[in-house]
């Protein structure tokens, strides 16, 4: 029995090392973009289930086969391994949530962790039942030391290869995926609601994307199912605390109402005041990881809006989007896509003084589709693009796009 207990303990230690190396904290904490696997494994229920239960099944099969070969009770090793693993992961998370959480918001994470704990128990049971099928794949105890040394060497080499080749999660790619999941209709609704309430539309979008990134659609669906039985919790794409499930649009309305008339001020260089941005993000969620993620997303939106209008069409696409700025000999070419009235894009440019008169170019020619190319002199410092002549409309700035020509994406002679 001592051998069975030691094998169960060793398997639990292996699981601990695996999940610690993965820097896995979700869903207990909001993740930020970095070395954690959380942004990848959280997107789909199948991915997360495989991540949480796959290693447990392999460890359980190892314990069951090895203990039986040593003529020790397999149930003891499996029970010890499962108890240690659950004790420092899901059960620990439940205790921490109960101790520090608000019961109205704690029900969802508690139900989530208890569900995973049940899944771990079922997985270990299945691993024990199917141990005879795993037997050919698991080394005999006499060969175990050789296998352990080979595994250790592979782990060390794998770690260093990972360190040499690892690239942090690409936030723009993640945000692109989240925007597809949420859908252009909901993002446009959030933008329009923020503009109507004079709230900072970029801040509202950053909060929406941060929440949707950490609470993907399958998690929100499970929260709604839970809400039919245990009503209190956070619901909707904005994860608003409510006594009963609410729709995504209602969650947006509630968040927009809290930021009505509020915008993030900017300094003389056009950069957002970070201290104010952080203070506003804390209104929604004071967690430091969440605030940091909103900051990252706000900056990413800043970078993208430098090349696209804030205003979007009915499909959620920017009215004007610049793909690249190129110097070709004595000219600057501004290339992009636009959804504009009568396929006519207006532009004006400036060198050192004021903007000159408006000119126009036809969208869809010569590149076809909704592409455009604006050609200006190489001395041009800045170009202003807009879909039509505008007066004092409240959203005029949202439909304009300023493009700097000082730092083109590529340079070369006229081809």
Secondary structure, DSSP 4 states (H G I P E B T S, - for coil): -HHHHHHHHHHHHHHHHHHHHTT--TTTS---SSS-SHHHHTS-HHHHHHHHHHHHHHHHHHHHHHHHHTT--HHHHHHHHHHHHHHTTHHHHHHHHHHHS-HHHHHHHHHHHHHHHHHHHHHHHHHHHTHHHHGGGS--HHHHHHHHHHHHHHHHHHHHHHHHH-----HHHHHHHHHHHH-HHHHHHHHHHHHHTT--HHHHHHHHHHHHHHS-HHHHHHHHHHHTTS--EEETTTTEEESS---HHHHHHHHHHHTTT----B-TTS-B-HHHHHHHHHHH---HHHHHHHHHHHHHHHHHHTTB-S-B-TTS-BSEEEEEEEEETTEEEEEEEE--GGGEEEEEEESSSS----EEEETTTTT-TTEEEEEEETT--EEEEESS---S-TTTGGGEEEEE-SS-SEEE---
